[in-house]
Amino acid sequence: MSKPKILVARAVFPEVIARLEQHFEVEANQADDSWPKAELIARLQGKDGAFTTGGDRIDAEVLAACPQLKICANMAVGYNNFDLDAMTAAGVLATNAPDVLTETTADFGFALLMATARRITESEHYLRAGRWTKWSYDMFAGSDIHGSTLGVLGMGRIGQGIAKRGAHGFGMKVIYHNRSRLDAALEAECKASYVSKEELLKTADHVVLVLPYSPASHHTIGAAELALMKPSATLVNIARGGIVDDAALAAALRDKRIAAAGLDVFEGEPMVHPDLLAVSNVVLTPHIASASLPTRLAMASLAAANLIAFFNDKRPLTPLNTAVLAIK
Ligand code: 8YV
């Protein structure tokens, strides 16, 4: 029996490709050039499955042009690159890569918060530019993390990881807002209190965004929300571009309506809004929150395991649209 054919849409660990090759006929984009939609469609012709990353959009147009496709396994926990309804309608299974990146991403959220509040990159640029000539009492004086109030917007697994780090590691008071409230045991574990979004924005010293992107969460933080925040507050976005109105944020940072921001994700990335590049009170990183080597390997391995399990026995590990499995 011939092996199923799969496309690996972006470069990935050679050992993961080797594992996939044991089960599939693999076409792999090891050159790592991002394919435009037309090329993705062309490469997907005759493929039974795809290994995708967050930048590979699978929508109704792609699905209509690739009738043989049965599964797309995302090497990401977020799956806003999938039109899930269209995939379900087309009978194409979607899987994501949850859990394996939770702690690494929460670590990074905290690192970005620390760098932002304590002005680490801004001060490093100053030093590298040869501008450090003397000590001053208020030179790069930022805001404290310990003992401050941490507001977590989006309290899924990564949000909980950030809350625990704040509460247990830094003695922070943790407040959170989420579509649904956590049960009492989980709230106690995270030492977190549920508040409205408005109260969170008004009272937190540091706001960390960890909510999934959907049309409903588009511009969750815009000019009106930024206006609610304390002038001394920091904002960290490790969720998705589009959750923050980047132009409104750049204006708020420029006018010092909030103190600073740390951003790992951007609207239209890898493009970054030029107004953000022009302000100094923002820490900018290129979507690397999950980027520790062991975690990236675990994410890729989980995506591969989903493909293998699906074609073996139709029991993928982390399916998103299980309705598809019922009709297969
Ligand atoms: C990925 C992410 O690096 O998992 C996610 O949702 O945003 C990141 O961990 C990115 O999406 C590449 O697939």
py3Dmol code that shows the C-alpha trace and the ligand (Angstrom):
import py3Dmol

protein = """\
ATOM      1  CA  MET A   1       0.000   0.000   0.000  1.00  0.00           C
ATOM      2  CA  SER A   2       1.391   3.408  -0.896  1.00  0.00           C
ATOM      3  CA  LYS A   3       2.125   5.848   1.874  1.00  0.00           C
ATOM      4  CA  PRO A   4      -0.118   8.909   2.349  1.00  0.00           C
ATOM      5  CA  LYS A   5       1.378  12.102   0.947  1.00  0.00           C
ATOM      6  CA  ILE A   6       1.985  15.089   3.183  1.00  0.00           C
ATOM      7  CA  LEU A   7       3.326  18.600   2.777  1.00  0.00           C
ATOM      8  CA  VAL A   8       5.458  20.236   5.468  1.00  0.00           C
ATOM      9  CA  ALA A   9       4.821  23.914   4.789  1.00  0.00           C
ATOM     10  CA  ARG A  10       7.823  25.407   6.595  1.00  0.00           C
ATOM     11  CA  ALA A  11      11.281  24.238   7.625  1.00  0.00           C
ATOM     12  CA  VAL A  12      11.331  22.118  10.736  1.00  0.00           C
ATOM     13  CA  PHE A  13      13.734  19.940  12.738  1.00  0.00           C
ATOM     14  CA  PRO A  14      15.385  17.307  10.453  1.00  0.00           C
ATOM     15  CA  GLU A  15      14.624  14.590  13.005  1.00  0.00           C
ATOM     16  CA  VAL A  16      10.911  15.417  12.748  1.00  0.00           C
ATOM     17  CA  ILE A  17      11.076  15.221   8.953  1.00  0.00           C
ATOM     18  CA  ALA A  18      12.881  11.868   9.291  1.00  0.00           C
ATOM     19  CA  ARG A  19      10.106  10.563  11.552  1.00  0.00           C
ATOM     20  CA  LEU A  20       7.439  11.745   9.124  1.00  0.00           C
ATOM     21  CA  GLU A  21       9.282  10.028   6.274  1.00  0.00           C
ATOM     22  CA  GLN A  22       8.894   6.685   8.052  1.00  0.00           C
ATOM     23  CA  HIS A  23       5.127   7.034   7.622  1.00  0.00           C
ATOM     24  CA  PHE A  24       4.552   9.319   4.658  1.00  0.00           C
ATOM     25  CA  GLU A  25       5.741  10.448   1.296  1.00  0.00           C
ATOM     26  CA  VAL A  26       6.934  13.887   2.385  1.00  0.00           C
ATOM     27  CA  GLU A  27       7.404  17.124   0.461  1.00  0.00           C
ATOM     28  CA  ALA A  28       9.183  19.480   2.846  1.00  0.00           C
ATOM     29  CA  ASN A  29       9.862  23.191   2.511  1.00  0.00           C
ATOM     30  CA  GLN A  30      13.275  22.958   4.178  1.00  0.00           C
ATOM     31  CA  ALA A  31      14.350  26.100   2.293  1.00  0.00           C
ATOM     32  CA  ASP A  32      11.938  27.855   4.672  1.00  0.00           C
ATOM     33  CA  ASP A  33      10.737  30.451   2.206  1.00  0.00           C
ATOM     34  CA  SER A  34       7.170  31.362   3.093  1.00  0.00           C
ATOM     35  CA  TRP A  35       4.869  30.279   0.264  1.00  0.00           C
ATOM     36  CA  PRO A  36       2.198  32.664  -1.006  1.00  0.00           C
ATOM     37  CA  LYS A  37      -1.307  31.180  -1.158  1.00  0.00           C
ATOM     38  CA  ALA A  38      -1.127  30.188  -4.850  1.00  0.00           C
ATOM     39  CA  GLU A  39       2.073  28.252  -4.271  1.00  0.00           C
ATOM     40  CA  LEU A  40       0.727  26.627  -1.107  1.00  0.00           C
ATOM     41  CA  ILE A  41      -2.300  25.471  -3.127  1.00  0.00           C
ATOM     42  CA  ALA A  42      -0.060  24.185  -5.920  1.00  0.00           C
ATOM     43  CA  ARG A  43       2.137  22.267  -3.462  1.00  0.00           C
ATOM     44  CA  LEU A  44      -0.895  20.820  -1.692  1.00  0.00           C
ATOM     45  CA  GLN A  45      -2.178  19.184  -4.888  1.00  0.00           C
ATOM     46  CA  GLY A  46      -2.487  15.447  -4.285  1.00  0.00           C
ATOM     47  CA  LYS A  47      -1.483  15.767  -0.618  1.00  0.00           C
ATOM     48  CA  ASP A  48      -3.480  13.921   2.035  1.00  0.00           C
ATOM     49  CA  GLY A  49      -2.189  15.972   4.941  1.00  0.00           C
ATOM     50  CA  ALA A  50      -0.287  19.122   5.834  1.00  0.00           C
ATOM     51  CA  PHE A  51       2.075  20.123   8.626  1.00  0.00           C
ATOM     52  CA  THR A  52       1.434  23.842   9.063  1.00  0.00           C
ATOM     53  CA  THR A  53       2.647  26.704  11.213  1.00  0.00           C
ATOM     54  CA  GLY A  54       0.809  29.779  12.434  1.00  0.00           C
ATOM     55  CA  GLY A  55       1.672  31.679   9.255  1.00  0.00           C
ATOM     56  CA  ASP A  56       0.074  29.180   6.861  1.00  0.00           C
ATOM     57  CA  ARG A  57      -3.519  30.182   6.191  1.00  0.00           C
ATOM     58  CA  ILE A  58      -5.938  27.335   5.473  1.00  0.00           C
ATOM     59  CA  ASP A  59      -9.238  28.840   4.320  1.00  0.00           C
ATOM     60  CA  ALA A  60     -12.203  27.970   2.098  1.00  0.00           C
ATOM     61  CA  GLU A  61     -10.277  28.858  -1.070  1.00  0.00           C
ATOM     62  CA  VAL A  62      -7.379  26.558  -0.197  1.00  0.00           C
ATOM     63  CA  LEU A  63      -9.739  23.774   0.833  1.00  0.00           C
ATOM     64  CA  ALA A  64     -11.812  24.026  -2.362  1.00  0.00           C
ATOM     65  CA  ALA A  65      -8.631  23.804  -4.432  1.00  0.00           C
ATOM     66  CA  CYS A  66      -7.265  20.800  -2.495  1.00  0.00           C
ATOM     67  CA  PRO A  67     -10.042  18.193  -2.317  1.00  0.00           C
ATOM     68  CA  GLN A  68      -7.692  15.355  -1.362  1.00  0.00           C
ATOM     69  CA  LEU A  69      -6.614  17.075   1.875  1.00  0.00           C
ATOM     70  CA  LYS A  70      -7.800  15.299   5.040  1.00  0.00           C
ATOM     71  CA  ILE A  71      -5.845  16.872   7.900  1.00  0.00           C
ATOM     72  CA  CYS A  72      -3.824  19.988   8.770  1.00  0.00           C
ATOM     73  CA  ALA A  73      -1.641  19.662  11.857  1.00  0.00           C
ATOM     74  CA  ASN A  74      -0.610  23.044  13.235  1.00  0.00           C
ATOM     75  CA  MET A  75       2.720  23.458  15.022  1.00  0.00           C
ATOM     76  CA  ALA A  76       1.129  26.108  17.264  1.00  0.00           C
ATOM     77  CA  VAL A  77      -1.423  26.240  20.035  1.00  0.00           C
ATOM     78  CA  GLY A  78      -3.136  29.216  18.368  1.00  0.00           C
ATOM     79  CA  TYR A  79      -5.049  28.316  15.218  1.00  0.00           C
ATOM     80  CA  ASN A  80      -6.419  31.573  13.884  1.00  0.00           C
ATOM     81  CA  ASN A  81      -4.627  30.687  10.625  1.00  0.00           C
ATOM     82  CA  PHE A  82      -7.307  27.991  10.198  1.00  0.00           C
ATOM     83  CA  ASP A  83     -10.843  28.754   9.090  1.00  0.00           C
ATOM     84  CA  LEU A  84     -12.150  26.019  11.361  1.00  0.00           C
ATOM     85  CA  ASP A  85     -15.746  26.202  10.119  1.00  0.00           C
ATOM     86  CA  ALA A  86     -14.594  25.872   6.521  1.00  0.00           C
ATOM     87  CA  MET A  87     -12.343  22.954   7.481  1.00  0.00           C
ATOM     88  CA  THR A  88     -15.200  21.196   9.254  1.00  0.00           C
ATOM     89  CA  ALA A  89     -17.516  21.807   6.296  1.00  0.00           C
ATOM     90  CA  ALA A  90     -14.860  20.359   3.968  1.00  0.00           C
ATOM     91  CA  GLY A  91     -14.337  17.354   6.262  1.00  0.00           C
ATOM     92  CA  VAL A  92     -10.714  18.334   6.955  1.00  0.00           C
ATOM     93  CA  LEU A  93      -9.419  17.658  10.451  1.00  0.00           C
ATOM     94  CA  ALA A  94      -7.527  20.409  12.257  1.00  0.00           C
ATOM     95  CA  THR A  95      -5.125  19.752  15.130  1.00  0.00           C
ATOM     96  CA  ASN A  96      -3.068  22.197  17.204  1.00  0.00           C
ATOM     97  CA  ALA A  97      -0.149  21.861  19.635  1.00  0.00           C
ATOM     98  CA  PRO A  98      -1.335  22.789  23.129  1.00  0.00           C
ATOM     99  CA  ASP A  99       0.276  22.167  26.553  1.00  0.00           C
ATOM    100  CA  VAL A 100       3.828  21.470  25.381  1.00  0.00           C
ATOM    101  CA  LEU A 101       4.550  25.204  25.119  1.00  0.00           C
ATOM    102  CA  THR A 102       2.683  26.480  28.186  1.00  0.00           C
ATOM    103  CA  GLU A 103       5.548  26.895  30.657  1.00  0.00           C
ATOM    104  CA  THR A 104       8.070  28.140  28.083  1.00  0.00           C
ATOM    105  CA  THR A 105       5.611  30.754  26.851  1.00  0.00           C
ATOM    106  CA  ALA A 106       4.706  31.811  30.390  1.00  0.00           C
ATOM    107  CA  ASP A 107       8.449  32.157  31.160  1.00  0.00           C
ATOM    108  CA  PHE A 108       8.800  34.434  28.158  1.00  0.00           C
ATOM    109  CA  GLY A 109       5.742  36.490  29.095  1.00  0.00           C
ATOM    110  CA  PHE A 110       7.382  37.131  32.410  1.00  0.00           C
ATOM    111  CA  ALA A 111      10.740  37.927  30.820  1.00  0.00           C
ATOM    112  CA  LEU A 112       9.061  40.442  28.533  1.00  0.00           C
ATOM    113  CA  LEU A 113       7.206  41.965  31.474  1.00  0.00           C
ATOM    114  CA  MET A 114      10.452  42.327  33.438  1.00  0.00           C
ATOM    115  CA  ALA A 115      12.316  43.788  30.455  1.00  0.00           C
ATOM    116  CA  THR A 116       9.503  46.255  29.861  1.00  0.00           C
ATOM    117  CA  ALA A 117       8.913  47.408  33.435  1.00  0.00           C
ATOM    118  CA  ARG A 118      12.634  47.638  34.215  1.00  0.00           C
ATOM    119  CA  ARG A 119      13.533  49.184  30.852  1.00  0.00           C
ATOM    120  CA  ILE A 120      16.185  46.589  30.089  1.00  0.00           C
ATOM    121  CA  THR A 121      16.424  46.832  26.298  1.00  0.00           C
ATOM    122  CA  GLU A 122      16.029  50.605  26.246  1.00  0.00           C
ATOM    123  CA  SER A 123      18.939  50.971  28.669  1.00  0.00           C
ATOM    124  CA  GLU A 124      21.049  48.458  26.743  1.00  0.00           C
ATOM    125  CA  HIS A 125      20.596  50.450  23.528  1.00  0.00           C
ATOM    126  CA  TYR A 126      21.698  53.571  25.434  1.00  0.00           C
ATOM    127  CA  LEU A 127      24.804  51.822  26.726  1.00  0.00           C
ATOM    128  CA  ARG A 128      25.725  50.318  23.337  1.00  0.00           C
ATOM    129  CA  ALA A 129      25.327  53.736  21.732  1.00  0.00           C
ATOM    130  CA  GLY A 130      28.088  54.998  24.032  1.00  0.00           C
ATOM    131  CA  ARG A 131      25.767  57.407  25.810  1.00  0.00           C
ATOM    132  CA  TRP A 132      26.418  56.150  29.390  1.00  0.00           C
ATOM    133  CA  THR A 133      28.748  58.676  30.947  1.00  0.00           C
ATOM    134  CA  LYS A 134      27.542  58.915  34.555  1.00  0.00           C
ATOM    135  CA  TRP A 135      25.205  57.402  37.164  1.00  0.00           C
ATOM    136  CA  SER A 136      22.012  59.350  37.834  1.00  0.00           C
ATOM    137  CA  TYR A 137      19.399  58.815  40.546  1.00  0.00           C
ATOM    138  CA  ASP A 138      16.568  58.363  38.061  1.00  0.00           C
ATOM    139  CA  MET A 139      18.433  56.891  35.101  1.00  0.00           C
ATOM    140  CA  PHE A 140      16.139  54.251  33.528  1.00  0.00           C
ATOM    141  CA  ALA A 141      14.140  54.086  36.749  1.00  0.00           C
ATOM    142  CA  GLY A 142      11.143  51.909  35.896  1.00  0.00           C
ATOM    143  CA  SER A 143       8.369  50.292  37.874  1.00  0.00           C
ATOM    144  CA  ASP A 144       8.498  47.374  40.301  1.00  0.00           C
ATOM    145  CA  ILE A 145       7.263  43.890  39.604  1.00  0.00           C
ATOM    146  CA  HIS A 146       7.312  42.526  43.178  1.00  0.00           C
ATOM    147  CA  GLY A 147       4.324  43.544  45.237  1.00  0.00           C
ATOM    148  CA  SER A 148       2.548  45.164  42.269  1.00  0.00           C
ATOM    149  CA  THR A 149      -0.797  44.225  40.740  1.00  0.00           C
ATOM    150  CA  LEU A 150      -0.673  41.895  37.745  1.00  0.00           C
ATOM    151  CA  GLY A 151      -3.683  41.855  35.434  1.00  0.00           C
ATOM    152  CA  VAL A 152      -3.955  38.795  33.203  1.00  0.00           C
ATOM    153  CA  LEU A 153      -6.402  39.150  30.321  1.00  0.00           C
ATOM    154  CA  GLY A 154      -7.164  35.644  29.024  1.00  0.00           C
ATOM    155  CA  MET A 155      -6.784  32.978  31.681  1.00  0.00           C
ATOM    156  CA  GLY A 156      -6.115  29.815  29.718  1.00  0.00           C
ATOM    157  CA  ARG A 157      -3.152  27.571  30.402  1.00  0.00           C
ATOM    158  CA  ILE A 158      -0.516  30.208  29.578  1.00  0.00           C
ATOM    159  CA  GLY A 159      -2.379  32.925  31.494  1.00  0.00           C
ATOM    160  CA  GLN A 160      -2.480  30.660  34.514  1.00  0.00           C
ATOM    161  CA  GLY A 161       1.265  30.031  34.171  1.00  0.00           C
ATOM    162  CA  ILE A 162       1.902  33.769  34.220  1.00  0.00           C
ATOM    163  CA  ALA A 163      -0.448  34.289  37.168  1.00  0.00           C
ATOM    164  CA  LYS A 164       1.358  31.594  39.196  1.00  0.00           C
ATOM    165  CA  ARG A 165       4.762  33.064  38.438  1.00  0.00           C
ATOM    166  CA  GLY A 166       3.535  36.491  39.534  1.00  0.00           C
ATOM    167  CA  ALA A 167       1.731  35.383  42.675  1.00  0.00           C
ATOM    168  CA  HIS A 168       4.141  32.753  43.949  1.00  0.00           C
ATOM    169  CA  GLY A 169       7.449  34.061  42.624  1.00  0.00           C
ATOM    170  CA  PHE A 170       7.080  37.808  42.943  1.00  0.00           C
ATOM    171  CA  GLY A 171       4.403  38.319  45.586  1.00  0.00           C
ATOM    172  CA  MET A 172       2.141  40.073  43.102  1.00  0.00           C
ATOM    173  CA  LYS A 173      -1.545  40.599  43.621  1.00  0.00           C
ATOM    174  CA  VAL A 174      -3.104  38.848  40.639  1.00  0.00           C
ATOM    175  CA  ILE A 175      -6.382  39.840  39.022  1.00  0.00           C
ATOM    176  CA  TYR A 176      -7.709  38.316  35.827  1.00  0.00           C
ATOM    177  CA  HIS A 177     -10.470  38.549  33.286  1.00  0.00           C
ATOM    178  CA  ASN A 178     -11.584  35.744  31.031  1.00  0.00           C
ATOM    179  CA  ARG A 179     -14.630  34.748  28.987  1.00  0.00           C
ATOM    180  CA  SER A 180     -15.484  32.277  31.755  1.00  0.00           C
ATOM    181  CA  ARG A 181     -14.438  32.378  35.365  1.00  0.00           C
ATOM    182  CA  LEU A 182     -12.050  29.675  36.627  1.00  0.00           C
ATOM    183  CA  ASP A 183     -13.312  27.255  39.238  1.00  0.00           C
ATOM    184  CA  ALA A 184     -12.470  28.083  42.846  1.00  0.00           C
ATOM    185  CA  ALA A 185      -9.663  25.502  43.123  1.00  0.00           C
ATOM    186  CA  LEU A 186      -7.868  26.870  40.057  1.00  0.00           C
ATOM    187  CA  GLU A 187      -8.326  30.462  41.240  1.00  0.00           C
ATOM    188  CA  ALA A 188      -6.749  29.461  44.574  1.00  0.00           C
ATOM    189  CA  GLU A 189      -3.856  27.692  42.807  1.00  0.00           C
ATOM    190  CA  CYS A 190      -3.176  30.831  40.763  1.00  0.00           C
ATOM    191  CA  LYS A 191      -3.960  33.124  43.735  1.00  0.00           C
ATOM    192  CA  ALA A 192      -6.012  35.118  41.244  1.00  0.00           C
ATOM    193  CA  SER A 193      -9.218  37.117  41.641  1.00  0.00           C
ATOM    194  CA  TYR A 194     -11.763  37.519  38.866  1.00  0.00           C
ATOM    195  CA  VAL A 195     -12.595  41.119  37.890  1.00  0.00           C
ATOM    196  CA  SER A 196     -14.254  42.862  34.957  1.00  0.00           C
ATOM    197  CA  LYS A 197     -12.072  43.866  32.024  1.00  0.00           C
ATOM    198  CA  GLU A 198     -12.610  47.512  32.942  1.00  0.00           C
ATOM    199  CA  GLU A 199     -11.518  47.033  36.547  1.00  0.00           C
ATOM    200  CA  LEU A 200      -8.490  45.070  35.413  1.00  0.00           C
ATOM    201  CA  LEU A 201      -7.392  47.838  33.074  1.00  0.00           C
ATOM    202  CA  LYS A 202      -7.977  50.514  35.699  1.00  0.00           C
ATOM    203  CA  THR A 203      -6.219  48.826  38.606  1.00  0.00           C
ATOM    204  CA  ALA A 204      -3.403  46.650  37.210  1.00  0.00           C
ATOM    205  CA  ASP A 205       0.167  47.932  37.281  1.00  0.00           C
ATOM    206  CA  HIS A 206       1.046  45.415  34.593  1.00  0.00           C
ATOM    207  CA  VAL A 207      -1.403  44.036  32.047  1.00  0.00           C
ATOM    208  CA  VAL A 208      -0.480  40.828  30.215  1.00  0.00           C
ATOM    209  CA  LEU A 209      -2.549  39.726  27.201  1.00  0.00           C
ATOM    210  CA  VAL A 210      -2.833  35.986  26.662  1.00  0.00           C
ATOM    211  CA  LEU A 211      -6.179  35.585  24.919  1.00  0.00           C
ATOM    212  CA  PRO A 212      -6.762  33.790  21.610  1.00  0.00           C
ATOM    213  CA  TYR A 213      -7.339  35.854  18.495  1.00  0.00           C
ATOM    214  CA  SER A 214     -10.736  35.754  16.812  1.00  0.00           C
ATOM    215  CA  PRO A 215     -12.829  38.447  15.119  1.00  0.00           C
ATOM    216  CA  ALA A 216     -14.436  38.937  18.564  1.00  0.00           C
ATOM    217  CA  SER A 217     -11.067  39.697  20.215  1.00  0.00           C
ATOM    218  CA  HIS A 218      -9.883  42.054  17.429  1.00  0.00           C
ATOM    219  CA  HIS A 219      -8.617  45.284  19.028  1.00  0.00           C
ATOM    220  CA  THR A 220      -9.518  44.172  22.542  1.00  0.00           C
ATOM    221  CA  ILE A 221      -7.055  46.895  23.501  1.00  0.00           C
ATOM    222  CA  GLY A 222      -7.613  50.134  21.583  1.00  0.00           C
ATOM    223  CA  ALA A 223      -7.515  53.823  22.429  1.00  0.00           C
ATOM    224  CA  ALA A 224     -10.475  53.604  24.849  1.00  0.00           C
ATOM    225  CA  GLU A 225      -8.954  50.709  26.805  1.00  0.00           C
ATOM    226  CA  LEU A 226      -5.504  52.309  26.893  1.00  0.00           C
ATOM    227  CA  ALA A 227      -7.137  55.434  28.321  1.00  0.00           C
ATOM    228  CA  LEU A 228      -8.401  53.389  31.266  1.00  0.00           C
ATOM    229  CA  MET A 229      -4.908  52.210  32.213  1.00  0.00           C
ATOM    230  CA  LYS A 230      -2.702  53.936  34.782  1.00  0.00           C
ATOM    231  CA  PRO A 231      -0.093  56.309  33.310  1.00  0.00           C
ATOM    232  CA  SER A 232       2.503  54.230  35.175  1.00  0.00           C
ATOM    233  CA  ALA A 233       1.214  50.914  33.775  1.00  0.00           C
ATOM    234  CA  THR A 234       2.893  48.489  31.387  1.00  0.00           C
ATOM    235  CA  LEU A 235       1.196  46.371  28.724  1.00  0.00           C
ATOM    236  CA  VAL A 236       2.548  43.057  27.444  1.00  0.00           C
ATOM    237  CA  ASN A 237       1.156  41.226  24.399  1.00  0.00           C
ATOM    238  CA  ILE A 238       2.267  37.624  23.866  1.00  0.00           C
ATOM    239  CA  ALA A 239      -1.107  36.578  22.421  1.00  0.00           C
ATOM    240  CA  ARG A 240      -1.628  37.559  18.792  1.00  0.00           C
ATOM    241  CA  GLY A 241      -1.257  40.568  16.596  1.00  0.00           C
ATOM    242  CA  GLY A 242      -4.617  42.260  16.107  1.00  0.00           C
ATOM    243  CA  ILE A 243      -5.640  41.935  19.746  1.00  0.00           C
ATOM    244  CA  VAL A 244      -4.006  45.329  20.262  1.00  0.00           C
ATOM    245  CA  ASP A 245      -4.588  48.318  17.991  1.00  0.00           C
ATOM    246  CA  ASP A 246      -0.882  48.909  17.356  1.00  0.00           C
ATOM    247  CA  ALA A 247      -1.352  52.464  16.029  1.00  0.00           C
ATOM    248  CA  ALA A 248      -3.347  53.466  19.120  1.00  0.00           C
ATOM    249  CA  LEU A 249      -0.737  51.837  21.359  1.00  0.00           C
ATOM    250  CA  ALA A 250       2.128  53.653  19.655  1.00  0.00           C
ATOM    251  CA  ALA A 251       0.298  56.959  20.187  1.00  0.00           C
ATOM    252  CA  ALA A 252      -0.305  56.146  23.874  1.00  0.00           C
ATOM    253  CA  LEU A 253       3.370  55.251  24.343  1.00  0.00           C
ATOM    254  CA  ARG A 254       4.550  58.365  22.522  1.00  0.00           C
ATOM    255  CA  ASP A 255       2.317  60.606  24.650  1.00  0.00           C
ATOM    256  CA  LYS A 256       3.293  58.665  27.829  1.00  0.00           C
ATOM    257  CA  ARG A 257      -0.342  57.835  28.506  1.00  0.00           C
ATOM    258  CA  ILE A 258       1.000  54.465  29.645  1.00  0.00           C
ATOM    259  CA  ALA A 259       4.598  53.925  30.751  1.00  0.00           C
ATOM    260  CA  ALA A 260       5.764  51.109  28.488  1.00  0.00           C
ATOM    261  CA  ALA A 261       4.821  48.065  26.449  1.00  0.00           C
ATOM    262  CA  GLY A 262       6.391  44.709  25.591  1.00  0.00           C
ATOM    263  CA  LEU A 263       5.237  43.146  22.331  1.00  0.00           C
ATOM    264  CA  ASP A 264       6.040  39.736  20.884  1.00  0.00           C
ATOM    265  CA  VAL A 265       3.216  39.811  18.312  1.00  0.00           C
ATOM    266  CA  PHE A 266       2.075  42.452  15.831  1.00  0.00           C
ATOM    267  CA  GLU A 267      -0.730  43.306  13.446  1.00  0.00           C
ATOM    268  CA  GLY A 268       0.439  42.199  10.003  1.00  0.00           C
ATOM    269  CA  GLU A 269       3.682  40.648  11.313  1.00  0.00           C
ATOM    270  CA  PRO A 270       6.457  40.282  10.334  1.00  0.00           C
ATOM    271  CA  MET A 271       5.758  43.917   9.450  1.00  0.00           C
ATOM    272  CA  VAL A 272       5.859  46.157  12.533  1.00  0.00           C
ATOM    273  CA  HIS A 273       3.919  49.430  12.685  1.00  0.00           C
ATOM    274  CA  PRO A 274       6.471  52.192  11.981  1.00  0.00           C
ATOM    275  CA  ASP A 275       5.113  54.289  14.871  1.00  0.00           C
ATOM    276  CA  LEU A 276       6.079  51.499  17.283  1.00  0.00           C
ATOM    277  CA  LEU A 277       9.624  51.485  15.916  1.00  0.00           C
ATOM    278  CA  ALA A 278       9.789  55.217  16.574  1.00  0.00           C
ATOM    279  CA  VAL A 279       9.110  55.076  20.329  1.00  0.00           C
ATOM    280  CA  SER A 280      11.709  54.039  22.876  1.00  0.00           C
ATOM    281  CA  ASN A 281       9.422  52.827  25.681  1.00  0.00           C
ATOM    282  CA  VAL A 282       8.528  49.581  23.959  1.00  0.00           C
ATOM    283  CA  VAL A 283      10.332  46.240  23.947  1.00  0.00           C
ATOM    284  CA  LEU A 284       9.877  44.470  20.602  1.00  0.00           C
ATOM    285  CA  THR A 285      10.567  40.768  19.978  1.00  0.00           C
ATOM    286  CA  PRO A 286       9.875  38.733  16.817  1.00  0.00           C
ATOM    287  CA  HIS A 287       7.173  36.264  17.972  1.00  0.00           C
ATOM    288  CA  ILE A 288       9.525  34.053  19.974  1.00  0.00           C
ATOM    289  CA  ALA A 289       7.564  33.363  23.162  1.00  0.00           C
ATOM    290  CA  SER A 290       7.565  29.605  22.552  1.00  0.00           C
ATOM    291  CA  ALA A 291      11.101  29.584  21.173  1.00  0.00           C
ATOM    292  CA  SER A 292      13.137  27.399  23.464  1.00  0.00           C
ATOM    293  CA  LEU A 293      14.704  24.547  21.503  1.00  0.00           C
ATOM    294  CA  PRO A 294      13.141  21.759  23.595  1.00  0.00           C
ATOM    295  CA  THR A 295       9.700  23.343  23.339  1.00  0.00           C
ATOM    296  CA  ARG A 296       9.871  23.987  19.608  1.00  0.00           C
ATOM    297  CA  LEU A 297      10.927  20.344  19.172  1.00  0.00           C
ATOM    298  CA  ALA A 298       8.018  19.228  21.369  1.00  0.00           C
ATOM    299  CA  MET A 299       5.583  21.353  19.319  1.00  0.00           C
ATOM    300  CA  ALA A 300       6.873  19.937  16.018  1.00  0.00           C
ATOM    301  CA  SER A 301       6.824  16.397  17.416  1.00  0.00           C
ATOM    302  CA  LEU A 302       3.222  16.804  18.553  1.00  0.00           C
ATOM    303  CA  ALA A 303       2.154  18.067  15.121  1.00  0.00           C
ATOM    304  CA  ALA A 304       3.918  15.079  13.542  1.00  0.00           C
ATOM    305  CA  ALA A 305       2.352  12.691  16.073  1.00  0.00           C
ATOM    306  CA  ASN A 306      -1.084  14.055  15.178  1.00  0.00           C
ATOM    307  CA  LEU A 307      -0.495  13.303  11.494  1.00  0.00           C
ATOM    308  CA  ILE A 308       0.813   9.802  12.227  1.00  0.00           C
ATOM    309  CA  ALA A 309      -2.013   8.950  14.643  1.00  0.00           C
ATOM    310  CA  PHE A 310      -4.657  10.275  12.266  1.00  0.00           C
ATOM    311  CA  PHE A 311      -3.511   8.138   9.355  1.00  0.00           C
ATOM    312  CA  ASN A 312      -2.911   5.101  11.607  1.00  0.00           C
ATOM    313  CA  ASP A 313      -6.171   4.860  13.499  1.00  0.00           C
ATOM    314  CA  LYS A 314      -8.059   8.178  13.149  1.00  0.00           C
ATOM    315  CA  ARG A 315      -7.234   9.019  16.776  1.00  0.00           C
ATOM    316  CA  PRO A 316      -5.165  12.222  16.700  1.00  0.00           C
ATOM    317  CA  LEU A 317      -3.864  13.466  20.045  1.00  0.00           C
ATOM    318  CA  THR A 318      -5.114  17.052  19.994  1.00  0.00           C
ATOM    319  CA  PRO A 319      -7.951  17.454  17.491  1.00  0.00           C
ATOM    320  CA  LEU A 320      -9.840  20.757  17.190  1.00  0.00           C
ATOM    321  CA  ASN A 321     -12.887  19.825  15.105  1.00  0.00           C
ATOM    322  CA  THR A 322     -13.727  16.355  16.375  1.00  0.00           C
ATOM    323  CA  ALA A 323     -17.002  16.431  14.393  1.00  0.00           C
ATOM    324  CA  VAL A 324     -14.887  15.569  11.353  1.00  0.00           C
ATOM    325  CA  LEU A 325     -13.641  12.375  13.009  1.00  0.00           C
ATOM    326  CA  ALA A 326     -17.190  11.169  13.616  1.00  0.00           C
ATOM    327  CA  ILE A 327     -18.035  11.263   9.911  1.00  0.00           C
ATOM    328  CA  LYS A 328     -14.735   9.783   8.666  1.00  0.00           C
TER     329      LYS A 328
END
"""
ligand_1 = """\
13
8YV
C 4.377 29.749 17.267
C 2.365 30.585 18.655
O 5.719 30.055 17.324
O 1.758 28.422 19.358
C 1.378 29.534 19.008
O 0.169 29.822 18.954
O 2.033 31.677 18.487
C 3.810 30.279 18.555
O 4.178 29.418 19.579
C 3.859 30.243 15.948
O 2.483 30.304 15.846
C 4.397 29.368 14.835
O 3.613 28.275 14.541
"""
view = py3Dmol.view(width=600, height=400)
view.addModel(protein, "pdb")
view.setStyle({"model": 0}, {"cartoon": {"style": "trace"}})
view.addModel(ligand_1, "xyz")
view.setStyle({"model": 1}, {"stick": {}})
view.zoomTo()
view.show()
